[in-house]
Amino acid sequence: MKLHIHYDKEGDFLEVRFGKPTASYYQEAGDDVFKRYDEKTGKLKGYAIHNFLKRKRKEDVDVEIPLLSE
């Protein structure tokens, strides 16, 4: 399984995706933290964190990422 990590410096947005890109939707999981789910299967496909560095300066950001098998 591929792990894709992308940080947008201009938007201060961190995204972590698992596996191949699929049609997905986001569901809020906390303050500026979102979980990404596959539209067809409902499986967890990743996470998105808005204001990542801004949050990091105020506090540590811990996000549990489950290990998934294909």
Backbone bond lengths (Angstrom), bond angles and torsions (degrees), N, CA, C in turn:
res aa  C-N    CA-C-N  psi(-1)  N-CA   C-N-CA  omega(-1)  CA-C   N-CA-C  phi
1 M - - - 1.442 - - 1.520 109.02 -
2 K 1.320 115.73 135.67 1.462 120.83 178.04 1.522 109.78 -85.89
3 L 1.323 114.52 145.80 1.454 122.10 173.94 1.516 106.67 -117.93
4 H 1.317 117.02 122.36 1.462 122.29 -178.68 1.524 108.00 -113.83
5 I 1.334 116.59 123.94 1.459 121.82 178.10 1.519 107.84 -120.07
6 H 1.324 115.93 126.67 1.467 121.17 -179.00 1.520 109.16 -132.59
7 Y 1.341 115.39 132.98 1.462 120.23 174.81 1.521 108.85 -121.35
8 D 1.322 116.68 126.29 1.462 123.21 176.80 1.524 106.97 -100.04
9 K 1.337 115.61 104.45 1.461 121.39 -176.10 1.525 111.70 -62.85
10 E 1.328 116.49 -42.11 1.462 120.73 -177.96 1.530 111.98 -63.86
11 G 1.320 116.42 -40.16 1.464 120.99 -178.93 1.519 113.56 -94.26
12 D 1.357 117.27 -4.94 1.470 123.32 -176.89 1.528 109.96 50.86
13 F 1.344 114.81 57.62 1.459 123.26 -172.67 1.524 109.06 -131.04
14 L 1.320 117.56 122.78 1.463 122.59 177.22 1.517 108.63 -109.05
15 E 1.339 115.57 131.47 1.457 120.40 177.67 1.518 109.10 -128.64
16 V 1.332 115.72 133.93 1.460 122.85 175.97 1.522 106.27 -122.58
17 R 1.355 116.19 123.57 1.465 121.00 -179.43 1.519 109.54 -122.14
18 F 1.328 115.63 146.05 1.461 122.53 177.57 1.520 109.79 -109.03
19 G 1.324 116.54 136.95 1.456 120.82 173.87 1.513 114.33 70.14
20 K 1.328 114.57 -164.20 1.465 121.31 -178.52 1.529 110.17 -72.24
21 P 1.347 116.71 148.10 1.469 119.36 177.36 1.534 110.73 -63.81
22 T 1.315 116.07 135.59 1.466 122.01 177.00 1.526 108.26 -138.22
23 A 1.323 115.70 166.11 1.463 119.62 173.74 1.522 107.29 -63.20
24 S 1.317 116.24 126.44 1.460 120.76 -173.29 1.516 111.79 -139.98
25 Y 1.316 114.49 167.31 1.464 120.79 173.22 1.526 107.99 -134.97
26 Y 1.316 115.82 159.18 1.464 121.67 -179.76 1.518 110.04 -108.00
27 Q 1.334 114.52 145.69 1.456 121.33 176.31 1.525 107.56 -129.61
28 E 1.324 116.48 131.17 1.464 120.33 -177.52 1.525 110.36 -62.72
29 A 1.348 115.40 135.73 1.460 120.96 -178.65 1.525 111.50 -122.93
30 G 1.316 117.16 1.62 1.461 121.12 -178.29 1.512 109.45 158.85
31 D 1.307 116.05 -169.35 1.457 122.46 -177.55 1.527 110.76 -63.82
32 D 1.329 117.03 102.78 1.470 124.36 -179.83 1.531 113.88 64.22
33 V 1.324 117.71 18.45 1.466 122.41 177.69 1.526 107.68 -116.63
34 F 1.344 115.36 132.65 1.457 121.16 -177.70 1.523 110.02 -131.48
35 K 1.335 116.19 145.39 1.464 122.01 173.71 1.523 107.22 -101.46
36 R 1.325 115.83 142.12 1.464 121.84 -179.95 1.532 108.45 -106.44
37 Y 1.346 116.18 128.68 1.461 121.71 -178.56 1.523 110.51 -122.13
38 D 1.328 115.84 145.01 1.459 122.38 175.14 1.528 108.82 -68.22
39 E 1.331 117.02 131.45 1.470 121.42 -178.10 1.522 113.18 -63.14
40 K 1.334 117.71 -36.30 1.468 120.56 -176.42 1.525 112.51 -83.80
41 T 1.336 116.89 -45.71 1.463 120.20 -172.81 1.525 113.86 -96.28
42 G 1.324 117.12 -21.06 1.461 120.38 -176.65 1.519 113.72 77.31
43 K 1.342 116.05 5.09 1.468 119.99 -179.48 1.522 110.99 -75.24
44 L 1.322 115.12 147.22 1.457 121.27 176.89 1.522 109.23 -65.55
45 K 1.339 116.18 126.52 1.467 121.52 -177.76 1.519 113.02 -115.07
46 G 1.347 118.24 -7.27 1.451 118.75 178.82 1.511 112.97 160.23
47 Y 1.340 113.22 -169.25 1.465 121.90 -178.23 1.517 109.65 -137.38
48 A 1.318 116.34 155.50 1.463 122.44 172.57 1.524 107.47 -136.05
49 I 1.331 115.44 136.96 1.463 120.59 178.87 1.521 108.31 -128.18
50 H 1.320 116.21 116.03 1.462 122.08 176.06 1.527 108.49 -85.15
51 N 1.337 116.49 151.50 1.473 122.31 -179.97 1.528 111.22 56.71
52 F 1.329 116.15 42.78 1.460 121.37 -173.79 1.528 112.95 -60.64
53 L 1.327 117.84 -55.64 1.464 119.22 -178.30 1.521 111.72 -69.93
54 K 1.311 116.32 -34.19 1.464 119.82 176.77 1.530 109.37 -59.63
55 R 1.323 116.98 -42.93 1.470 122.29 178.25 1.513 110.37 -67.06
56 K 1.316 115.65 -40.67 1.461 121.00 -176.83 1.522 110.68 -61.49
57 R 1.305 116.69 -36.10 1.463 120.08 179.85 1.523 111.15 -67.94
58 K 1.315 117.31 -30.33 1.459 121.34 -177.99 1.523 112.09 -86.20
59 E 1.308 115.96 -36.18 1.459 121.19 -174.82 1.519 108.80 -161.60
60 D 1.312 116.17 162.25 1.455 119.49 174.53 1.523 108.73 -70.91
61 V 1.312 115.57 144.67 1.456 121.14 178.57 1.521 107.23 -108.99
62 D 1.313 116.44 112.46 1.451 121.42 177.71 1.519 108.22 -109.98
63 V 1.314 115.63 123.95 1.457 121.09 176.31 1.512 106.69 -126.74
64 E 1.322 117.00 119.89 1.456 120.21 177.59 1.519 108.50 -78.27
65 I 1.322 115.49 127.24 1.456 121.07 178.98 1.523 107.27 -117.40
66 P 1.324 117.15 110.15 1.457 119.41 -179.28 1.522 110.91 -68.21
67 L 1.314 116.23 143.90 1.460 120.42 175.02 1.516 107.31 -78.55
68 L 1.310 115.44 125.76 1.458 121.09 -176.89 1.512 109.70 -113.41
69 S 1.313 116.59 143.52 1.462 119.71 175.18 1.516 108.05 -111.08
70 E 1.314 115.13 147.91 1.474 119.01 -179.07 1.500 109.80 -80.84
